């Protein structure tokens, strides 16, 4: 499957027609993969955090998760790209595993106590053929974290969703992916909150109009400061595009 890479503020974004199909192939070929779901907020964090920028650059797959990234690709690079929210890619992957009867070991890590377990129950109720889904909450002591690493090493899950928020989850995956070198690792942000019913997602019409961020702001007003990253991204995008360029190939 061909992949095209574009540069958004010096960060890669990969464009593939079928992301979940591509990931499934990697899973079956046992090729370890880190998936980053890039949005404007993360891109702005990467401007200030060189470790995060390096992790994104090293990820095997970076998908256009946010409206800012998609509009950058459309308006500045003239690429007709569909937004692919990370939560939807994760859902597509789980559904494909179920439909194809692939008995993969899954691991959900992150969220408040019981949230990842509830998210696992939600999926197992929908797709009983999914098999084992082990879970671990995202709030714990250093000792527990050591235990978690041992569990991952023993279990060798093939798909590991990490929902610790940005940039914690990206840095955690980069530091720990060697424990399960053949796994597909995806930073899924607050997806467990949605699947467990703790929070709700924006109505589809908002998402389809690149306005999902507005709904999140309405639901979680404390995000306003973080969301200043959006206008900052737009401004930087214009400056960067016209004065620096180099698209990746
Ligand atoms: N979280 C966690 N451990 C922490 C901090 C956060 O497991 O130490 C979880 C939190 O419960 C939530 C997710 O990380 O489920 C972050 O979700 P958010 O929607 O804020 O993600 P982002 O917007 O950063 O992608």
py3Dmol code that shows the C-alpha trace and the ligand (Angstrom):
import py3Dmol

protein = """\
ATOM      1  CA  UNK A   1       0.000   0.000   0.000  1.00  0.00           C
ATOM      2  CA  UNK A   2       1.588   3.306  -1.001  1.00  0.00           C
ATOM      3  CA  UNK A   3       2.220   5.867   1.719  1.00  0.00           C
ATOM      4  CA  UNK A   4       2.859   9.530   1.017  1.00  0.00           C
ATOM      5  CA  UNK A   5       4.585  11.704   3.576  1.00  0.00           C
ATOM      6  CA  UNK A   6       4.094  15.437   3.854  1.00  0.00           C
ATOM      7  CA  UNK A   7       5.721  17.942   6.145  1.00  0.00           C
ATOM      8  CA  UNK A   8       3.558  19.975   8.490  1.00  0.00           C
ATOM      9  CA  UNK A   9       5.760  22.449  10.379  1.00  0.00           C
ATOM     10  CA  UNK A  10       8.666  20.049  10.006  1.00  0.00           C
ATOM     11  CA  UNK A  11       6.643  17.079  11.304  1.00  0.00           C
ATOM     12  CA  UNK A  12       5.688  14.186   9.058  1.00  0.00           C
ATOM     13  CA  UNK A  13       2.109  13.299   8.167  1.00  0.00           C
ATOM     14  CA  UNK A  14       1.500  10.085   6.267  1.00  0.00           C
ATOM     15  CA  UNK A  15      -1.363   9.814   3.855  1.00  0.00           C
ATOM     16  CA  UNK A  16      -2.722   6.342   3.092  1.00  0.00           C
ATOM     17  CA  UNK A  17      -6.174   5.463   1.765  1.00  0.00           C
ATOM     18  CA  UNK A  18      -6.736   2.703   4.318  1.00  0.00           C
ATOM     19  CA  UNK A  19      -4.869   3.223   7.582  1.00  0.00           C
ATOM     20  CA  UNK A  20      -6.408   0.305   9.450  1.00  0.00           C
ATOM     21  CA  UNK A  21      -5.694  -2.088   6.566  1.00  0.00           C
ATOM     22  CA  UNK A  22      -2.087  -0.916   6.543  1.00  0.00           C
ATOM     23  CA  UNK A  23      -1.816  -1.460  10.299  1.00  0.00           C
ATOM     24  CA  UNK A  24      -3.371  -4.903  10.036  1.00  0.00           C
ATOM     25  CA  UNK A  25      -0.724  -5.897   7.501  1.00  0.00           C
ATOM     26  CA  UNK A  26       2.001  -4.649   9.851  1.00  0.00           C
ATOM     27  CA  UNK A  27       0.406  -6.551  12.728  1.00  0.00           C
ATOM     28  CA  UNK A  28       0.332  -9.774  10.730  1.00  0.00           C
ATOM     29  CA  UNK A  29       3.907  -9.265   9.575  1.00  0.00           C
ATOM     30  CA  UNK A  30       4.924  -8.516  13.180  1.00  0.00           C
ATOM     31  CA  UNK A  31       6.455  -5.170  12.290  1.00  0.00           C
ATOM     32  CA  UNK A  32       6.453  -2.967  15.379  1.00  0.00           C
ATOM     33  CA  UNK A  33       4.748   0.350  14.721  1.00  0.00           C
ATOM     34  CA  UNK A  34       4.180   3.571  16.632  1.00  0.00           C
ATOM     35  CA  UNK A  35       1.139   5.525  15.494  1.00  0.00           C
ATOM     36  CA  UNK A  36       0.936   9.240  16.318  1.00  0.00           C
ATOM     37  CA  UNK A  37      -2.337  11.110  15.815  1.00  0.00           C
ATOM     38  CA  UNK A  38      -1.193  14.618  14.961  1.00  0.00           C
ATOM     39  CA  UNK A  39      -3.211  17.747  15.639  1.00  0.00           C
ATOM     40  CA  UNK A  40      -2.337  21.430  15.891  1.00  0.00           C
ATOM     41  CA  UNK A  41      -1.982  21.306  19.662  1.00  0.00           C
ATOM     42  CA  UNK A  42       0.531  18.491  19.501  1.00  0.00           C
ATOM     43  CA  UNK A  43       2.434  20.226  16.692  1.00  0.00           C
ATOM     44  CA  UNK A  44       2.748  23.354  18.859  1.00  0.00           C
ATOM     45  CA  UNK A  45       3.937  21.278  21.821  1.00  0.00           C
ATOM     46  CA  UNK A  46       6.547  19.709  19.554  1.00  0.00           C
ATOM     47  CA  UNK A  47       7.838  23.190  18.662  1.00  0.00           C
ATOM     48  CA  UNK A  48       8.763  23.654  22.321  1.00  0.00           C
ATOM     49  CA  UNK A  49       9.605  20.053  23.196  1.00  0.00           C
ATOM     50  CA  UNK A  50      12.367  18.654  21.009  1.00  0.00           C
ATOM     51  CA  UNK A  51      12.040  15.179  22.533  1.00  0.00           C
ATOM     52  CA  UNK A  52       8.397  15.068  21.467  1.00  0.00           C
ATOM     53  CA  UNK A  53       9.315  16.351  17.994  1.00  0.00           C
ATOM     54  CA  UNK A  54      11.884  13.564  17.630  1.00  0.00           C
ATOM     55  CA  UNK A  55       9.384  10.933  18.775  1.00  0.00           C
ATOM     56  CA  UNK A  56       6.868  12.134  16.157  1.00  0.00           C
ATOM     57  CA  UNK A  57       9.552  12.152  13.486  1.00  0.00           C
ATOM     58  CA  UNK A  58      10.534   8.583  14.368  1.00  0.00           C
ATOM     59  CA  UNK A  59       6.972   7.213  14.427  1.00  0.00           C
ATOM     60  CA  UNK A  60       6.232   4.815  11.579  1.00  0.00           C
ATOM     61  CA  UNK A  61       2.776   6.315  11.066  1.00  0.00           C
ATOM     62  CA  UNK A  62       1.578   9.868  11.734  1.00  0.00           C
ATOM     63  CA  UNK A  63      -2.064  10.420  10.838  1.00  0.00           C
ATOM     64  CA  UNK A  64      -3.896  13.738  10.297  1.00  0.00           C
ATOM     65  CA  UNK A  65      -6.075  13.710  13.418  1.00  0.00           C
ATOM     66  CA  UNK A  66      -6.887  17.391  13.750  1.00  0.00           C
ATOM     67  CA  UNK A  67      -8.641  20.001  11.632  1.00  0.00           C
ATOM     68  CA  UNK A  68      -5.589  22.302  11.631  1.00  0.00           C
ATOM     69  CA  UNK A  69      -3.355  19.623  10.144  1.00  0.00           C
ATOM     70  CA  UNK A  70      -5.931  18.718   7.496  1.00  0.00           C
ATOM     71  CA  UNK A  71      -6.482  22.343   6.502  1.00  0.00           C
ATOM     72  CA  UNK A  72      -2.715  22.865   6.324  1.00  0.00           C
ATOM     73  CA  UNK A  73      -2.448  19.911   3.924  1.00  0.00           C
ATOM     74  CA  UNK A  74      -5.427  21.093   1.870  1.00  0.00           C
ATOM     75  CA  UNK A  75      -4.740  24.812   1.657  1.00  0.00           C
ATOM     76  CA  UNK A  76      -0.974  25.023   1.726  1.00  0.00           C
ATOM     77  CA  UNK A  77       0.105  21.752   0.145  1.00  0.00           C
ATOM     78  CA  UNK A  78      -3.031  21.317  -1.985  1.00  0.00           C
ATOM     79  CA  UNK A  79      -3.496  17.733  -0.844  1.00  0.00           C
ATOM     80  CA  UNK A  80      -7.054  16.489  -0.625  1.00  0.00           C
ATOM     81  CA  UNK A  81      -6.789  14.709   2.679  1.00  0.00           C
ATOM     82  CA  UNK A  82      -9.549  13.390   4.931  1.00  0.00           C
ATOM     83  CA  UNK A  83      -9.299  13.981   8.661  1.00  0.00           C
ATOM     84  CA  UNK A  84      -8.703  10.692  10.485  1.00  0.00           C
ATOM     85  CA  UNK A  85      -9.304  11.070  14.220  1.00  0.00           C
ATOM     86  CA  UNK A  86      -7.167   8.643  16.220  1.00  0.00           C
ATOM     87  CA  UNK A  87     -10.242   7.277  18.006  1.00  0.00           C
ATOM     88  CA  UNK A  88     -11.766   6.323  14.645  1.00  0.00           C
ATOM     89  CA  UNK A  89      -8.596   4.615  13.480  1.00  0.00           C
ATOM     90  CA  UNK A  90      -8.488   2.635  16.737  1.00  0.00           C
ATOM     91  CA  UNK A  91     -12.155   1.684  16.282  1.00  0.00           C
ATOM     92  CA  UNK A  92     -11.603   0.660  12.655  1.00  0.00           C
ATOM     93  CA  UNK A  93      -8.686  -1.530  13.686  1.00  0.00           C
ATOM     94  CA  UNK A  94     -10.717  -3.290  16.396  1.00  0.00           C
ATOM     95  CA  UNK A  95     -13.613  -3.847  13.980  1.00  0.00           C
ATOM     96  CA  UNK A  96     -11.327  -5.258  11.303  1.00  0.00           C
ATOM     97  CA  UNK A  97      -9.721  -7.609  13.814  1.00  0.00           C
ATOM     98  CA  UNK A  98     -13.209  -8.811  14.724  1.00  0.00           C
ATOM     99  CA  UNK A  99     -14.448  -9.112  11.129  1.00  0.00           C
ATOM    100  CA  UNK A 100     -11.381 -11.012  10.011  1.00  0.00           C
ATOM    101  CA  UNK A 101     -11.450 -13.217  13.109  1.00  0.00           C
ATOM    102  CA  UNK A 102      -7.868 -12.301  13.988  1.00  0.00           C
ATOM    103  CA  UNK A 103      -7.223 -13.389  17.536  1.00  0.00           C
ATOM    104  CA  UNK A 104      -4.858 -10.606  18.593  1.00  0.00           C
ATOM    105  CA  UNK A 105      -3.925  -9.869  22.179  1.00  0.00           C
ATOM    106  CA  UNK A 106      -4.900  -6.318  23.061  1.00  0.00           C
ATOM    107  CA  UNK A 107      -3.873  -3.980  25.839  1.00  0.00           C
ATOM    108  CA  UNK A 108      -5.606  -0.769  26.947  1.00  0.00           C
ATOM    109  CA  UNK A 109      -3.439   1.434  29.154  1.00  0.00           C
ATOM    110  CA  UNK A 110      -4.556   4.783  30.565  1.00  0.00           C
ATOM    111  CA  UNK A 111      -7.440   6.725  32.053  1.00  0.00           C
ATOM    112  CA  UNK A 112      -8.844   6.976  35.554  1.00  0.00           C
ATOM    113  CA  UNK A 113      -9.273   3.732  37.553  1.00  0.00           C
ATOM    114  CA  UNK A 114     -11.732   1.307  35.880  1.00  0.00           C
ATOM    115  CA  UNK A 115     -12.105   3.446  32.747  1.00  0.00           C
ATOM    116  CA  UNK A 116      -9.867   1.282  30.527  1.00  0.00           C
ATOM    117  CA  UNK A 117     -11.575  -1.863  31.902  1.00  0.00           C
ATOM    118  CA  UNK A 118     -14.999  -0.404  31.069  1.00  0.00           C
ATOM    119  CA  UNK A 119     -13.763   0.520  27.607  1.00  0.00           C
ATOM    120  CA  UNK A 120     -12.601  -3.089  27.141  1.00  0.00           C
ATOM    121  CA  UNK A 121     -16.019  -4.385  28.255  1.00  0.00           C
ATOM    122  CA  UNK A 122     -17.664  -2.062  25.752  1.00  0.00           C
ATOM    123  CA  UNK A 123     -15.648  -3.547  22.900  1.00  0.00           C
ATOM    124  CA  UNK A 124     -15.955  -7.148  24.021  1.00  0.00           C
ATOM    125  CA  UNK A 125     -19.732  -6.749  24.176  1.00  0.00           C
ATOM    126  CA  UNK A 126     -19.737  -5.530  20.585  1.00  0.00           C
ATOM    127  CA  UNK A 127     -17.100  -7.864  19.193  1.00  0.00           C
ATOM    128  CA  UNK A 128     -16.942 -11.018  21.330  1.00  0.00           C
ATOM    129  CA  UNK A 129     -14.368 -12.556  18.975  1.00  0.00           C
ATOM    130  CA  UNK A 130     -11.844  -9.879  19.964  1.00  0.00           C
ATOM    131  CA  UNK A 131     -10.310 -12.193  22.547  1.00  0.00           C
ATOM    132  CA  UNK A 132      -8.307 -11.028  25.502  1.00  0.00           C
ATOM    133  CA  UNK A 133      -8.146  -7.348  26.342  1.00  0.00           C
ATOM    134  CA  UNK A 134      -5.917  -6.633  29.308  1.00  0.00           C
ATOM    135  CA  UNK A 135      -6.136  -3.193  30.886  1.00  0.00           C
ATOM    136  CA  UNK A 136      -4.270  -0.896  33.258  1.00  0.00           C
ATOM    137  CA  UNK A 137      -5.313   2.508  34.578  1.00  0.00           C
ATOM    138  CA  UNK A 138      -3.144   5.537  33.864  1.00  0.00           C
ATOM    139  CA  UNK A 139      -2.760   6.702  37.468  1.00  0.00           C
ATOM    140  CA  UNK A 140      -0.368   4.665  39.577  1.00  0.00           C
ATOM    141  CA  UNK A 141       2.837   4.506  41.589  1.00  0.00           C
ATOM    142  CA  UNK A 142       6.318   3.934  40.157  1.00  0.00           C
ATOM    143  CA  UNK A 143       6.271   0.368  41.527  1.00  0.00           C
ATOM    144  CA  UNK A 144       3.026  -0.347  39.729  1.00  0.00           C
ATOM    145  CA  UNK A 145       4.495   1.042  36.562  1.00  0.00           C
ATOM    146  CA  UNK A 146       7.402  -1.389  36.884  1.00  0.00           C
ATOM    147  CA  UNK A 147       4.853  -4.172  37.288  1.00  0.00           C
ATOM    148  CA  UNK A 148       3.042  -2.951  34.202  1.00  0.00           C
ATOM    149  CA  UNK A 149       6.259  -3.160  32.192  1.00  0.00           C
ATOM    150  CA  UNK A 150       6.772  -6.744  33.326  1.00  0.00           C
ATOM    151  CA  UNK A 151       3.198  -7.624  32.387  1.00  0.00           C
ATOM    152  CA  UNK A 152       3.666  -6.175  28.913  1.00  0.00           C
ATOM    153  CA  UNK A 153       6.933  -8.060  28.465  1.00  0.00           C
ATOM    154  CA  UNK A 154       5.325 -11.367  29.463  1.00  0.00           C
ATOM    155  CA  UNK A 155       2.065 -10.864  27.635  1.00  0.00           C
ATOM    156  CA  UNK A 156       3.457  -9.481  24.355  1.00  0.00           C
ATOM    157  CA  UNK A 157       0.164  -7.881  23.257  1.00  0.00           C
ATOM    158  CA  UNK A 158      -0.001  -7.186  19.529  1.00  0.00           C
ATOM    159  CA  UNK A 159      -2.046  -4.002  19.813  1.00  0.00           C
ATOM    160  CA  UNK A 160      -1.413  -1.541  22.636  1.00  0.00           C
ATOM    161  CA  UNK A 161      -3.563   1.567  23.044  1.00  0.00           C
ATOM    162  CA  UNK A 162      -2.033   4.158  25.358  1.00  0.00           C
ATOM    163  CA  UNK A 163      -4.409   6.863  26.598  1.00  0.00           C
ATOM    164  CA  UNK A 164      -2.359   9.147  28.836  1.00  0.00           C
ATOM    165  CA  UNK A 165      -2.849  12.427  26.963  1.00  0.00           C
ATOM    166  CA  UNK A 166      -0.294  14.351  24.915  1.00  0.00           C
ATOM    167  CA  UNK A 167       2.714  14.320  25.218  1.00  0.00           C
ATOM    168  CA  UNK A 168       2.827  11.749  28.029  1.00  0.00           C
ATOM    169  CA  UNK A 169       1.540   8.901  25.878  1.00  0.00           C
ATOM    170  CA  UNK A 170       3.900   9.580  22.952  1.00  0.00           C
ATOM    171  CA  UNK A 171       6.938   9.768  25.238  1.00  0.00           C
ATOM    172  CA  UNK A 172       5.830   6.678  27.146  1.00  0.00           C
ATOM    173  CA  UNK A 173       5.448   4.660  23.963  1.00  0.00           C
ATOM    174  CA  UNK A 174       8.867   5.749  22.680  1.00  0.00           C
ATOM    175  CA  UNK A 175      10.466   4.747  25.980  1.00  0.00           C
ATOM    176  CA  UNK A 176       8.703   1.408  26.288  1.00  0.00           C
ATOM    177  CA  UNK A 177       8.037   0.074  22.804  1.00  0.00           C
ATOM    178  CA  UNK A 178      11.141  -2.111  23.015  1.00  0.00           C
ATOM    179  CA  UNK A 179       9.233  -4.238  25.555  1.00  0.00           C
ATOM    180  CA  UNK A 180       6.883  -5.436  22.805  1.00  0.00           C
ATOM    181  CA  UNK A 181       8.891  -4.800  19.637  1.00  0.00           C
ATOM    182  CA  UNK A 182       6.340  -6.426  17.328  1.00  0.00           C
ATOM    183  CA  UNK A 183       3.304  -4.538  18.587  1.00  0.00           C
ATOM    184  CA  UNK A 184       1.206  -1.753  17.107  1.00  0.00           C
ATOM    185  CA  UNK A 185       1.330   1.080  19.661  1.00  0.00           C
ATOM    186  CA  UNK A 186      -1.199   3.896  19.352  1.00  0.00           C
ATOM    187  CA  UNK A 187      -1.529   7.001  21.527  1.00  0.00           C
ATOM    188  CA  UNK A 188      -5.310   7.303  21.836  1.00  0.00           C
ATOM    189  CA  UNK A 189      -5.739  10.355  24.132  1.00  0.00           C
ATOM    190  CA  UNK A 190      -9.135  10.323  25.818  1.00  0.00           C
ATOM    191  CA  UNK A 191     -10.613   7.454  23.746  1.00  0.00           C
ATOM    192  CA  UNK A 192     -11.121   5.214  26.794  1.00  0.00           C
ATOM    193  CA  UNK A 193     -13.239   7.996  28.334  1.00  0.00           C
ATOM    194  CA  UNK A 194     -15.494   7.904  25.282  1.00  0.00           C
ATOM    195  CA  UNK A 195     -15.737   4.107  24.964  1.00  0.00           C
ATOM    196  CA  UNK A 196     -16.426   3.717  28.684  1.00  0.00           C
ATOM    197  CA  UNK A 197     -19.236   6.277  28.474  1.00  0.00           C
ATOM    198  CA  UNK A 198     -17.438   8.708  30.809  1.00  0.00           C
ATOM    199  CA  UNK A 199     -17.454  11.434  28.114  1.00  0.00           C
ATOM    200  CA  UNK A 200     -19.215  11.909  24.814  1.00  0.00           C
ATOM    201  CA  UNK A 201     -17.850  12.740  21.385  1.00  0.00           C
ATOM    202  CA  UNK A 202     -18.881  15.720  19.297  1.00  0.00           C
ATOM    203  CA  UNK A 203     -21.848  15.163  16.952  1.00  0.00           C
ATOM    204  CA  UNK A 204     -20.682  13.961  13.539  1.00  0.00           C
ATOM    205  CA  UNK A 205     -21.731  17.174  11.744  1.00  0.00           C
ATOM    206  CA  UNK A 206     -19.285  19.178  13.858  1.00  0.00           C
ATOM    207  CA  UNK A 207     -16.491  16.718  13.201  1.00  0.00           C
ATOM    208  CA  UNK A 208     -17.265  16.674   9.482  1.00  0.00           C
ATOM    209  CA  UNK A 209     -16.901  20.447   9.425  1.00  0.00           C
ATOM    210  CA  UNK A 210     -13.570  20.389  11.247  1.00  0.00           C
ATOM    211  CA  UNK A 211     -15.177  21.776  14.405  1.00  0.00           C
ATOM    212  CA  UNK A 212     -14.741  18.913  16.860  1.00  0.00           C
ATOM    213  CA  UNK A 213     -12.373  21.163  18.834  1.00  0.00           C
ATOM    214  CA  UNK A 214     -15.274  23.573  19.469  1.00  0.00           C
ATOM    215  CA  UNK A 215     -17.311  20.819  21.108  1.00  0.00           C
ATOM    216  CA  UNK A 216     -14.369  19.842  23.304  1.00  0.00           C
ATOM    217  CA  UNK A 217     -14.046  23.461  24.366  1.00  0.00           C
ATOM    218  CA  UNK A 218     -17.757  23.528  25.255  1.00  0.00           C
ATOM    219  CA  UNK A 219     -17.438  20.270  27.226  1.00  0.00           C
ATOM    220  CA  UNK A 220     -14.117  21.115  28.867  1.00  0.00           C
ATOM    221  CA  UNK A 221     -13.829  24.934  29.044  1.00  0.00           C
ATOM    222  CA  UNK A 222     -10.528  24.651  30.925  1.00  0.00           C
ATOM    223  CA  UNK A 223      -9.049  23.671  27.577  1.00  0.00           C
ATOM    224  CA  UNK A 224      -9.202  27.271  26.326  1.00  0.00           C
ATOM    225  CA  UNK A 225      -5.580  27.965  27.152  1.00  0.00           C
ATOM    226  CA  UNK A 226      -4.373  24.801  25.414  1.00  0.00           C
ATOM    227  CA  UNK A 227      -6.517  25.701  22.440  1.00  0.00           C
ATOM    228  CA  UNK A 228      -4.656  28.932  21.852  1.00  0.00           C
ATOM    229  CA  UNK A 229      -2.360  26.507  20.057  1.00  0.00           C
ATOM    230  CA  UNK A 230      -4.839  26.571  17.151  1.00  0.00           C
ATOM    231  CA  UNK A 231      -4.383  30.222  16.096  1.00  0.00           C
ATOM    232  CA  UNK A 232      -0.684  29.912  16.907  1.00  0.00           C
ATOM    233  CA  UNK A 233      -0.505  26.908  14.591  1.00  0.00           C
ATOM    234  CA  UNK A 234      -2.305  28.799  11.799  1.00  0.00           C
ATOM    235  CA  UNK A 235       0.080  31.717  12.023  1.00  0.00           C
ATOM    236  CA  UNK A 236       3.184  29.530  12.198  1.00  0.00           C
ATOM    237  CA  UNK A 237       1.876  27.446   9.308  1.00  0.00           C
ATOM    238  CA  UNK A 238       1.702  30.492   7.051  1.00  0.00           C
ATOM    239  CA  UNK A 239       5.118  31.773   8.057  1.00  0.00           C
ATOM    240  CA  UNK A 240       6.728  28.353   7.807  1.00  0.00           C
ATOM    241  CA  UNK A 241       5.126  27.514   4.498  1.00  0.00           C
ATOM    242  CA  UNK A 242       6.211  30.653   2.755  1.00  0.00           C
ATOM    243  CA  UNK A 243       9.668  31.099   4.236  1.00  0.00           C
ATOM    244  CA  UNK A 244      11.010  27.643   4.984  1.00  0.00           C
ATOM    245  CA  UNK A 245       9.191  24.855   3.120  1.00  0.00           C
ATOM    246  CA  UNK A 246      10.795  21.564   2.415  1.00  0.00           C
ATOM    247  CA  UNK A 247       8.049  18.935   1.938  1.00  0.00           C
ATOM    248  CA  UNK A 248       9.079  15.338   2.707  1.00  0.00           C
ATOM    249  CA  UNK A 249       8.891  12.696   0.005  1.00  0.00           C
TER     250      UNK A 249
END
"""
ligand_1 = """\
25
LIG
N -4.498 10.365 31.920
C -3.899 9.265 32.530
N -2.849 9.459 33.380
C -2.352 10.703 33.641
C -2.950 11.817 33.000
C -4.013 11.610 32.137
O -4.313 8.135 32.309
O -1.418 10.787 34.419
C -5.636 10.132 31.016
C -6.891 10.866 31.355
O -7.623 10.156 32.332
C -7.595 10.912 30.006
C -6.428 10.936 29.019
O -5.274 10.604 29.757
O -8.323 9.718 29.806
C -6.188 12.297 28.367
O -7.270 12.619 27.613
P -7.338 13.954 26.780
O -8.627 13.918 26.075
O -6.999 15.138 27.628
O -6.141 13.707 25.762
P -5.447 14.686 24.751
O -6.375 15.849 24.532
O -4.171 15.087 25.411
O -5.245 13.816 23.574
"""
view = py3Dmol.view(width=600, height=400)
view.addModel(protein, "pdb")
view.setStyle({"model": 0}, {"cartoon": {"style": "trace"}})
view.addModel(ligand_1, "xyz")
view.setStyle({"model": 1}, {"stick": {}})
view.zoomTo()
view.show()
